[in-house]
Amino acid sequence: MITFGMMSLSLKSELTYFTEIAKRANPNIFTCFRFSPAKIHPVTQLVSGEKFDHKKGCWVKSEFPLPMIVYDRCFYTNDPSSKQAMAIVKWLKKKADITFLGNGLPNKWAIYEVLSKSSLSPYIPKTILIGSGKDVIAQLEVMKKAVLKPIFGSGGAGIYKIEKSGGEFEISADPGGRLFTKTFHSTSETEDWLDSLFSKKEYMMQPYLELSDMQNCPFDIRVLLQKDHEEKWIVRGKGVRRGSRDGILSNLRAGGEILPFEEYTNSLNIRSRRFILHELEEILSKLPGILEASFPRLFELGVDIGVSKDHALWVLDTNSKPGRKVIASTNPDLNEVLYNAPLEYARVLSEIMPEREEQRL
């Protein structure tokens, strides 16, 4: 019997997703649990959480030993409970009798360092680690327009566009899809604002790329990849996220909308369509292997790819705990595959991981 634990910071998180997975788990093969890392008792190592009851078709409160295989869907912030959970998960990953379905990727800067030195470097925007407002001002002499991104961040939170125009500096953001712009009339004023920003989070800086469509709406392609029962990477689906007109982000939390990938490609002429599809295939065939060569084993990846007006493709973000909203809403027939995929891969790991872990020791 495979004990399969689905882990999130709160039992309110991912409830529908976890329930749909558990419903599809063969009770002769799997016992499914869901839990929060904070609910692991440090002495007994028993977990207070919920067990899926197939006869009742619902979760019931339960206390159980740590599951053999853990599907980690914890999304951390800067609060104390997140930091405590991160420490517990780090401890869990060191336990020889527990296998994680996939491991999380490190921060955006660590990923950039690997990808920028790989065969995919032409698709990676030049990125600089930024420590102060002075650094940003110096770089703007070269870039003119740039994007500031937190090294630890998701959902488009904390991203700013900065532009130098004459002796003035404009800083823009579009949280919730509403664009706001602040104008600074001096270098010192700009530096002070940036230093305040950097005191709260670590940031990196990239040239601002014109990644917008014919209507001047920012957009990107979201791709979901997962491993199948043969440990091969499969492109599960693609969708397009489009932001507000004249906005900065296409992210859904910033007010973006979802479009079918085919709607976008069908709007292109044949030559452009062939070029973009070929480049996309080139990126997706190499990316998972490059990441797994430098970081621990993965199960799934969300990849965000921007397309500039001259049809150059740029890898904007890679996420080891991707959402499914874009793919599921544009490819509803994929839901069954997406709910079964973690179970299929868990079966693979239950057979091969013990011998693989022995080989590493």
N, C-alpha and C positions, 0 to 999 in steps of 0.2 A: 504493500500500500504506500502510495506517495502522499506525504503530508505537504500540502501546498498552501503557503501563507501569503496573503496579499496585504501589503503594509502601506499605511498612509499616516500622516501626522494626526489626523482626526478621523473618527469613525463616520463623520458626516461626509468626508471626501471620497470621491470615486465610488459611491455606493451603488449606483446603477451599473457601472462598468463591472465592478467586482461580482455583483449579483448575477449578471448575464454570463460571466465566465463560469461561476460556480454551478449554475443551472446546466451547463453543457459538460461538466466534468462527470465522467463515468464513476459512479459511487463504488464500483468494484476495484477501481484503480486509484482514485483520488479521494482524500478527505480535505476539504477546503476550509481555511480559516481566514479571518481578517482581523487585523490588530494594529495598534499604534506602538512604536518602539518604547514610548514612555510607560507602557503597561507591562513591560517585562520585569519580573521580580528578580533583582540582582542575586539573591541568595539561592532561592529554589530554581531559578531560571525557568519558572512556569510563566505563562502569558495569560493575562486576563483580556479576553476579546470575544469574538463570536465565531461559531462553527455553523457551516451551512447544513441544514437539515433537508435532505432531498424529499422525504415523505411529506413534510409540511411546506416545502418550497420556499423557505425563508431562513434568515440567520437567527440563531439562538445564542444567548450568552453562554460562555464556556471558559473554562480554564484548561490550558493544554501545554504540553512541552513545546519547545521551539520547533517549528516545522523544518523538514528536510530542505525544502526549496522555498525561497522567498522572492516574491515579485515586489520590488521596491518602487512605490509611486509616491514617495515623500517629496514635497516641494518646500524647500527651506527659505526662511527670510532671516532677518537680523535679530529677531526677538530671542529672549533667553530660552524659551521652550524649544525653538528650532536648534539652538546651539547644543542643548542637552540631548536632543534626538540624534543630531549628527554624531555626537560622541558615542552614543549607544550603537548606532548603525556601524560605525568604524570598528567597534568591539565585535559586533556580530560577524563582520566580514573576515575577522581573524579566526573564527571558530571553524575547525576542520570538518565538523559534521553538518555544516550549513552551506548550501550552495545558493548564490544569488542568481536569479534568472538572467540578469544583465547588470553590469556595473555602471554607475554614473560617470559621465565625463567630468574632467576638471573645469576650471574657469576658462572664460573666452580667450584670455591671453595665452594660457598654456596650449590651447587648441590651435591658436594662430601660429605659435612657434613651430608646431609640428607641420601644419598644412603649408606654411609659407616656404618650408624647406623641401617639400615633396614635389612629385610630378604634377600636382594640381596647383602649384604656385601661380601660374598665369591667371587663375580664377579667384585668387584670394586678394581682397583689397589691402593695400599697404597700410599697416597699422603700427602705431607708436604708443608706447606706455607713457602716460602723462602724470607728472607729479605736482605741477603748479600752474597757476595762471600765466606765469612768465613763459613756461614751456609752450603753452597753447598760442600765445601771441607770436612767439618766434616761428612756430610752424605755419601760422596763417600767412606769413610773408611768402611762403612757398605754395600753400594749398588754396589760399583765398577763401574757399568755403570748406567746412569740415563738419564731421559728425563726432560727437562725444558719446561714448557708450560705457556704462558701468561694466567692469570685468565680471562681477557676479550680478547677474540680472536676467530676468525673463519677462515676457509679455510686453516688451517695448518700454517698460518703466525706466525712467531716468535718462532717456535718450534726448540729446539736444543737437540742433544744427547751429553752427556759429559761422558768421560771415563778416569779413572786413570790407567796409565801403568808405573810402576816403579815410577820415580820421575817426570814424564811428564803427561800432561793433554791434551787430544784431544777433541775439540769441533767441532761438525759437524752439517750441515743443508743441506737440499736439496730443496731450492726454485726453482720453475719451473722445477723440476726433475733433476737438476744438483747438484750433491753432491760436497760440498766443506768442507774441514777439515782444522782447524787451530790448530797447536801444540804449547803449552806453556811449557817452560822448567823450570818454577819455580812456586811455590804456590802463591807468591805475584803477579806475572804477571797475573796468572789466576784469582785471586781475583779481581784485578783492572779491568780486562775486564768484569767480571760478575757484579761488582758494577756499571759499566757504563751502562750495559744492564738493570739492575734493577732500575736505576734512571729514566728510560723512561716508564717502565711498571711493574705492579705487576706480580710476577711469582710463580708457584708452581712446585714441583719436584716429580717425580715418578721413581721407578726402571725401567730400560730399559727391556722391555719384547720382546722376540724373536717372533714377530708376522709376520713371513714370510712363504712363500710356499716352495715347493721342489726346485724351481729355485732360492731361496733366494730373492724373490721379496716381499716387505712388502705388506700385503693385509688386508682388513677388510670387514665386511658385513655391508651394509647400509640398514636399514629397515625404511620404511615409515608407520607410524600409523596415522589414523584419526578417528574422531568420526563420526558415521553415524546418520541417522534420528531418531534413537532410543537412541541416546547418548551413544551408545556402542563403545568401541575402536575396530577398525578393522585394521588388518595388510593389507595394500594396496598392498605391494610388497616388494621384497628383491632383492638386486643386490650386486655384489662384485666389490670393487675398488682395483686395484693392481698397486703398484708403480714400480719404476725403480729397476732393479737388484742391490742388495747391498745398496739400498737407505734406508731412514728412514721413509718416509711418503707414504701412499697410496692415499693421497688427490689428487683430480683431478687438483687443481690449482698448485700442485707440480709435474705435468706431469703424473699423474696416468691414467690408462685405466679402462674401464668398462667391466665386464663380467657377463653373466647370472648366477644367483644363482645356478640354476640346473647344470650348467657346472662344478661348483666347487663341489657340493655335489656328482655328478656322478663320480667324480675322486677319491672319498673315498671308502674304503671297507665298506661292509654293517654294520658292528659293529660300526665303527667310524661315519658313516652317521647317524645311529639311535641315537647315543649318542649326536651328535652335534644338531640335530633337536629337540631332547627332551630338552636339555639345553636351546636352543634358545626359545622354547615355554615357558619354565619356566620363563625366564627373561622377555619376552614381555608380558606375562599375568599379571605380577606384577608391572612392572616399571611405567606405567601411573598412576595407583592408588596411588603408593607411592609418586610420585611427586605432584599429585593434593591434597594429604592430607596435604602437607606442603606449597604449593604455589598456587596462584590463578588459576582458571579454565583454561584448555588448550583445543585447538581444534585439533592440529596436533603435531607430534613428529618425528624427524629424529633421529635414534639411530645408533651409530657406534659400532660394536662389533668386537673385535680382537680375533683371534684364534691362540694359541701358538702351537708349534710343537708337544707338548704332548696332543693337542686337548682341553686344558683348554680354556674356554671362558671368555673374559674380556669386560666389558662395558667401552668404551673409551670416548664416548661423547654423550650428549643428546642435541638436538637443537629444540627449539619451533618454529623456522621459517625455516624449512628444504627446501632444493632445491628438485627438482623433476627429475633432469637429469638422475641419476642412474636408478631410477625406470621406468621412461618413455622410456628410450632407451632399457632397457631389457624386458619391458612389454608394448609395444606400444598400445596394446588393452586396457590398463588401462586409456588412456588419457581422454576418455569420463567421466569415473568415477571421475577422479581427477578434471576435470573442473566443474563438478556438485556438488562435495562434499561441497564446501564452501556455496553454495546456499541452499543445503538441511539443513545444520546445522544452517544457518541463519534463516530459517523458524522455526526450533525448538526453537531457542532463542527468536524469536519474540512472540512466544506463552507462553513460560514458564518463561522468565527472569523477567518480572514485578512482578509476585507473589513471585519469589525466592528472589528478592532484598528486597521486603517488609518484608519477613521472617527474613532477616539478620538485619534489623533495630530495 
